[in-house]
Amino acid sequence: MEVITLVVGGYGVNCYIGVNGEDCIVVDPGDDWTRISRVIRDRSLNLCGVLITHGHFDHIGGLAEQGFPDNIPVYAHQKESESMMDPYKNLSVTIGKHISVSATDYISHGYEFTLGQMEITAIEIYGHTANSVCYYFKEDGLIFTGDTLFAGAIGRTDLLGASIYDLTGEIKEKLFILDDDVRVLPGHGQGTTIGIEKKTNPYLSA
C-alpha cells in the first residue's frame, strides 16, 4: 500500500491517504477536506472509507467541511463518535468552533474489516482518550496510531478520559506484540517502527 501524508490544520495533524490500486482510505481528515479530496480526485481514486483514530477536533475537522461526501462510511469507536458530536468533548470549543460530526460505522478492539482490497484490524488503546483506535494493516506491515504512540513519545494524558498508566500499559500489551519492523504512522510528527519504540521510547523502555 502506498501512503500519502498530508499535514493539515493548525496543530499539524498527519492525515494519511492509503492507496491500493484504484482504491483508497483516508485516516484522520483533521482539516482542509478540499486539499485532501483534490489528491483523491487528481489520482482518480475510489474513496472506500474514512478511519478516525479518536474524536479530538484536530483529527475530525475535515468531516465538518462543505464538500465532504455524505455517502462515504466513517469508522470510529462508538464512544469516540459520541465525542465527535460534542464540541466540548472534542475540544473544538477551545479554538472557538463548534464541530459536531459522527461516525457511520462503529468498531471496537479486534474488529476486522475490508475496504477495497485493504484488510484492516482495529486495536483499541485506552489512555489518550478512553477509546482511541489504531488501524493495523498486517499485509502491509503498518499501523496508524493516531495520538497514542509517536516517535519517541506518547499521546497527551492530561485531557478528559486520559491516563498515562493506561496508555503505557496498553501500548506495551497491544502494540509491542506486533513485529519489530511494523511501520508506525502517528497522528503528528515523523514515522517510526515498533522495534525502534521498544528500544528507545523513554516512556516505554522501562
N, C-alpha and C positions, 0 to 999 in steps of 0.2 A: 504494500500500500504506500502510495506517495502521500506525504503530509505537507500541506501548505500552512505556514504560520503567518497570521496577521495580528499585529499588536494593535489593540483597539482601546479607545476610551482614555480618560484622564488618569486612570490607575494602571495603565499598561497591561491589560489582560491579554494573554495569549488565546486568540481564537484560532482553532485549528479546522482546516478542511481536509478530511481524509478522502483520498481518491483511489478507487479501484475500478479500472476500465472506464466506463462511462458513468459509473455511479459515484456518489459522494455522500459524506455525512459532515455535519458541522458540529463542533464541540464548543460550547460556551460563547455564543454570539453576544458579547458584552456591550457592544456599541457598533454604530456605523454599518447597519444592515445593507445600506446601499453599496458600500465598498465590498462587503462580503458577497453579495448577490452578483456584483459585476464580475468577480472572479469566476463564479459558477457559470454565469452566462457566457463569458468570453471563452471558457473551456468547453462549452456545450455539454455540461454535466447534468446528470439527473440527480437532484437532491432527494435522498431517501429518508432522511430524518435528522433531527437536531437532538444532541445529547447535552443535558445540563448536569454539571457536577454538583452544584449546590445553588441555593437561592439568593445569594447576595447580589445586589443591584449591578455590580460591575461585571457580572457574568451572564446577566439575563437581559440587559437593556435593549439589545437589538430586537428582541421579540416584541417590544412595545412600539417599534417604529413603523411608520407608514410604509407599506410595501412588503412587510413580512407576510408570506403566503399563509392563508388560513387552512390550507389543505395538507400541510406538512406535519407529520407526527413529531411531537416534542416529548422526550423521555426524561423523567426525573423521579426521584423518590417522592411518594405521596406527601410526606411531611415537608419536604423541601418545596413541593408545589404550593403547599399552604403558605409558606414563607414568601414564595414568589408573588403571591396575590396580595400580600400585606406590606404596604410601604414602610411600616415601622419595623417589621421583622426582616425585610430585605434591605433595610437601612437606606433606602433611596431618599427618605425624608432628610437625612443628614446632609444631602447635597441639594436640597430644595426641590426635589422631584417627588412624584407620587407614582412610581412604577407598579403596575399591577398586571401580571400575566400568569398563565397557568400551563401546566403540562397536559398533554392529551393521553399519555400512556405512563402508568406507574410501574416502577421497578423496585426491586429490593435485592438484598445480598444473594448472590448465586444465580440470579436470573440470567438465562442465556437466550439471546435472540439474534436474528439475522436481518441485516439491512442491505439490500442489493446482494452482493456476494461476500459481504463482510460479516464474520461471526464474532459476536461480542458477548463478554461476560461482565456482569455488574458486580463490583466489590464494594460493599458498604463500609465506610470508615467513619467512626464517631470521633469527635474531638475538636474539629474546626467549626463545624456545625453538627447538629445532632444526627443528621442523616445524609452526609455527603456521599457521593458515589464516584468511584473510579471506574473507568471503562477499559477492560483488558481485551486486547486483540491478540490472542495466543498465536495464531498462524503468522502474524506479522511481527511478533516479538516486541510489542509496545503497549504502554498503558498511559492513559490520560488521567492525571491525578488531581486536577483542579488545584485547590488550595490546601491539600493535605500534606503532600510531600514535594519539596523543592530541592534544587541542587544546593546541598549544604545547609538546609534549613527545613522547618516545618511551618504549617499554617499558624496564623494567629490563634491564641487561645484565651484572649481577654474579651471575647464577644459573647452574646447570649447563646447558651447551649454548648459552649466550648469547654474543653478540659485538656490540659497538657498531659495528664496521666492517661486519659482515654486515648488521645491521639497517638502518643508514642507507643502505647501498648498495641493499638490496632494496627499501626504500620508494621511493627515487628511481627505480629501474628498473621496478618493477612497479605501484606505486600512483600515482606522479606522472605516469604516462602517461594516466590517466583524465581526463575533462573536469573543468575547474576547479569547476564547480557541483555535482559529486557530493558528496552529504552523507556525512560520516564519522561513524559511530556507534561510539564506542570502548568498551572494557571498563570504564572508570572515567571519571568527570567528564563535562563537557559535550560536546556535539557540535560539529562544525566542518565545513569543506569542504576539498576537495583544494586549491583555489585559495588559500585562506587559509593553509594549512600550507606551501605552496610559497613564499609571500611572507614569512611571519612566524615559522615554527618555527625556533628558534635552533639546533637540532641538525641542520637540513636545509637551511638557507638558503645555506650555503657551496657 
